[in-house]
Amino acid sequence: MKKNKLKIVLQARVLSYRLYGKVLLPISNIPMSVLCAKRLSNTGYPTIVAIPKQDSDDSLELVLKKNNIKIFRGSHKNVLKRYIEATKDMDDDDLIIRATADNPLPDGNFVSEALKIFLKSKSNFINTHNKFFNLPYGLALQVFYVKNLRLIYKQKPTKTDCEHVVPILDRNNNFIKNLNKYNKYKKYYTKEKLSVDNFDDYLRVEKLFRQVKDPINEKWYKIINKGFKRK
């Protein structure tokens, strides 16, 4: 039986309406998009950063290339098409792990955990932002098969679905909750937002990473434990 290949596709762009250029802001002296890519790939998972073709993202391309990170440039607002084109070399039964460059906590260890949950649940799609997992806001990954992405693309999705991707995946794929509630993550839960949408979020996350000696390789839960003084 052929083993499923996988690819982490990290979504990033400079043009953010709430905090312009946030993916280039430094966390531990590392541009946030670079930190996200390096953390996600720190255990060897193949990672590509999917960015828009427009001129405003040329600076982002330069930063990523300088850090030896693979990139793909595609549609700006049709993010679904960007994912389709970034994964055109993959087979239908291969797996995509979707991540965004405003969530620097997820790492290779977290990717492995999400994959285990996905395979055990026998689902076509999981979203770790689901309340089912008891995870802080910002520990977000989505896992799904390439064939499911291609299927929804053929269904003429709405403009909103093309821009946001996750809602249409959520609607078209059943997550079988046969694993019981994931209380194993409850001890890491915090109401503090760990995703960067505005400047206050950035200051909070940047402060969190100040306590980390190795921001690229420190495990996600250890960062939370240090930041919120947990044992």
Wavefront OBJ file of the C-alpha trace (Angstrom):
o trace
v 0.000 0.000 0.000
v 1.375 3.407 -0.995
v 2.211 5.636 1.920
v 0.500 9.015 1.802
v 2.839 11.899 1.153
v 2.157 15.192 2.845
v 2.983 18.846 2.503
v 2.563 21.728 4.890
v 1.199 24.737 3.020
v 1.755 27.911 5.020
v -0.460 30.760 3.885
v 1.025 34.272 4.106
v 0.607 37.762 2.667
v 1.822 41.276 3.406
v -1.540 42.960 2.830
v -3.384 42.451 6.123
v -6.168 44.950 6.745
v -5.938 44.853 10.549
v -2.135 44.850 10.791
v -0.330 45.570 7.540
v 2.883 43.608 7.084
v 2.418 41.532 10.239
v 4.073 38.481 8.644
v 7.319 40.487 8.491
v 7.224 41.703 12.098
v 10.050 40.269 14.238
v 9.509 37.677 16.936
v 12.766 36.723 18.649
v 14.444 38.787 15.897
v 12.970 36.477 13.250
v 10.282 37.636 10.765
v 7.053 35.969 11.868
v 6.473 34.183 8.538
v 9.996 32.741 8.678
v 9.529 31.667 12.294
v 6.249 29.938 11.423
v 7.807 28.081 8.476
v 10.878 26.991 10.432
v 8.864 25.840 13.454
v 6.445 23.824 11.314
v 9.323 22.128 9.497
v 11.601 21.655 12.524
v 11.065 17.877 12.564
v 11.483 17.446 8.818
v 8.008 17.948 7.358
v 8.160 19.443 3.837
v 6.867 23.005 3.968
v 6.065 25.588 1.323
v 4.869 29.154 1.889
v 2.051 30.123 -0.484
v 2.001 33.875 -1.081
v 0.249 36.186 -3.571
v 1.787 37.262 -6.877
v 1.131 40.962 -6.349
v 3.901 43.520 -5.938
v 3.217 44.115 -2.247
v 4.457 40.579 -1.529
v 7.789 40.931 -3.334
v 9.414 41.927 -0.033
v 7.999 38.806 1.606
v 9.414 36.644 -1.185
v 12.868 38.166 -0.654
v 12.775 37.507 3.089
v 11.651 33.895 2.624
v 14.259 33.194 -0.070
v 16.973 34.719 2.103
v 16.041 32.139 4.750
v 16.047 29.240 2.243
v 12.312 28.670 2.535
v 10.410 27.259 -0.435
v 7.687 29.511 -1.804
v 4.817 29.403 -4.253
v 3.183 32.517 -5.655
v -0.437 32.443 -6.748
v -3.742 34.270 -6.618
v -4.125 36.981 -3.991
v -7.812 36.761 -3.093
v -8.576 33.311 -4.492
v -6.641 31.496 -1.774
v -8.358 28.213 -2.640
v -6.870 28.397 -6.152
v -3.483 29.223 -4.577
v -3.682 25.950 -2.603
v -4.785 23.995 -5.668
v -1.812 25.236 -7.687
v 0.679 24.870 -4.827
v -0.234 21.172 -4.513
v -0.648 20.252 -8.191
v 2.342 17.892 -7.971
v 0.605 15.806 -5.288
v -1.622 12.731 -5.668
v -5.276 12.713 -4.628
v -4.615 10.590 -1.538
v -1.765 12.764 -0.283
v -2.284 15.023 2.710
v -2.216 18.789 3.090
v -1.557 20.468 6.408
v -2.806 24.046 6.196
v -1.219 26.684 8.426
v -1.171 30.475 8.515
v 1.737 32.839 9.125
v 0.020 34.677 11.979
v 0.093 31.607 14.265
v 3.723 31.039 15.354
v 3.027 28.459 18.091
v 2.419 25.313 15.951
v 5.580 23.269 15.410
v 6.587 19.918 13.945
v 5.555 18.192 17.149
v 2.087 19.725 16.893
v 1.862 18.673 13.240
v 2.586 15.062 14.283
v -0.140 15.180 16.918
v -2.667 16.607 14.465
v -1.812 13.889 11.929
v -2.316 11.153 14.536
v -5.721 12.579 15.441
v -6.667 12.850 11.771
v -5.744 9.256 10.975
v -7.313 7.845 14.136
v -10.581 9.683 13.535
v -10.818 8.328 9.966
v -12.121 11.729 8.905
v -11.542 13.673 5.720
v -10.835 16.912 7.572
v -9.911 18.165 11.006
v -9.477 21.691 12.312
v -7.620 22.064 15.607
v -9.441 25.362 16.223
v -12.549 23.274 16.893
v -13.603 23.626 20.560
v -13.530 19.836 20.689
v -9.758 19.987 21.192
v -9.634 22.422 24.146
v -6.687 24.279 22.607
v -5.842 27.990 22.940
v -6.854 30.271 20.071
v -3.876 30.361 17.736
v -2.877 26.710 17.825
v -4.492 26.197 14.468
v -3.858 23.608 11.773
v -6.181 21.945 9.283
v -5.505 18.485 7.860
v -7.231 17.122 4.760
v -6.720 15.043 1.623
v -5.683 16.658 -1.653
v -8.686 15.029 -3.351
v -11.117 16.821 -1.032
v -9.547 20.176 -1.855
v -9.823 19.437 -5.588
v -13.412 18.286 -5.221
v -14.637 21.517 -3.615
v -12.720 23.566 -6.183
v -14.731 21.881 -8.944
v -17.992 22.809 -7.201
v -17.723 26.509 -8.141
v -17.275 27.831 -4.590
v -18.354 31.343 -3.642
v -15.978 34.294 -3.560
v -15.972 34.106 0.253
v -15.154 30.401 0.243
v -12.307 30.966 -2.213
v -10.834 33.624 0.051
v -11.161 31.787 3.381
v -10.921 28.069 2.395
v -11.629 26.542 5.826
v -15.435 27.125 6.021
v -16.103 25.246 2.766
v -13.831 22.396 3.847
v -15.657 22.260 7.151
v -19.061 22.127 5.451
v -18.094 19.467 2.922
v -16.262 17.042 5.181
v -17.558 15.300 8.249
v -15.297 15.161 11.265
v -16.235 11.938 13.038
v -15.990 12.689 16.744
v -15.227 9.151 17.806
v -12.201 10.010 19.903
v -13.958 11.379 23.002
v -13.271 14.964 24.020
v -9.579 15.786 23.884
v -9.077 16.553 27.556
v -5.349 15.828 27.155
v -4.933 19.411 25.916
v -7.020 21.059 28.621
v -3.990 21.693 30.844
v -2.519 23.910 28.110
v -5.666 25.947 27.586
v -5.551 29.695 28.117
v -8.014 32.422 27.261
v -5.100 34.511 26.018
v -5.157 34.845 22.243
v -2.024 33.367 20.663
v -2.801 34.373 17.084
v -1.652 37.724 15.676
v -4.447 39.797 14.135
v -3.703 43.261 15.527
v -0.846 45.100 17.221
v -1.927 44.140 20.745
v -1.869 40.490 19.680
v 1.606 40.968 18.255
v 2.915 42.478 21.502
v 1.430 39.584 23.494
v 2.936 36.866 21.297
v 6.278 38.664 20.949
v 6.498 38.886 24.749
v 5.664 35.180 25.033
v 8.585 34.242 22.782
v 11.039 36.468 24.679
v 11.255 33.759 27.335
v 12.285 31.129 24.794
v 15.979 30.428 24.178
v 15.386 28.447 20.991
v 12.283 29.925 19.276
v 12.534 27.626 16.261
v 12.780 24.313 18.118
v 11.058 24.837 21.470
v 7.925 22.680 21.695
v 4.605 24.518 21.572
v 3.416 23.377 24.999
v 6.687 24.375 26.687
v 6.297 27.902 25.332
v 2.811 28.060 26.840
v 4.025 26.622 30.157
v 6.832 29.181 30.393
v 4.663 32.077 29.325
v 1.905 31.339 31.808
v 4.125 29.973 34.595
v 2.854 26.409 34.473
v 4.726 23.321 35.590
l 1 2 3 4 5 6 7 8 9 10 11 12 13 14 15 16 17 18 19 20 21 22 23 24 25 26 27 28 29 30 31 32 33 34 35 36 37 38 39 40 41 42 43 44 45 46 47 48 49 50 51 52 53 54 55 56 57 58 59 60 61 62 63 64 65 66 67 68 69 70 71 72 73 74 75 76 77 78 79 80 81 82 83 84 85 86 87 88 89 90 91 92 93 94 95 96 97 98 99 100 101 102 103 104 105 106 107 108 109 110 111 112 113 114 115 116 117 118 119 120 121 122 123 124 125 126 127 128 129 130 131 132 133 134 135 136 137 138 139 140 141 142 143 144 145 146 147 148 149 150 151 152 153 154 155 156 157 158 159 160 161 162 163 164 165 166 167 168 169 170 171 172 173 174 175 176 177 178 179 180 181 182 183 184 185 186 187 188 189 190 191 192 193 194 195 196 197 198 199 200 201 202 203 204 205 206 207 208 209 210 211 212 213 214 215 216 217 218 219 220 221 222 223 224 225 226 227 228 229 230 231
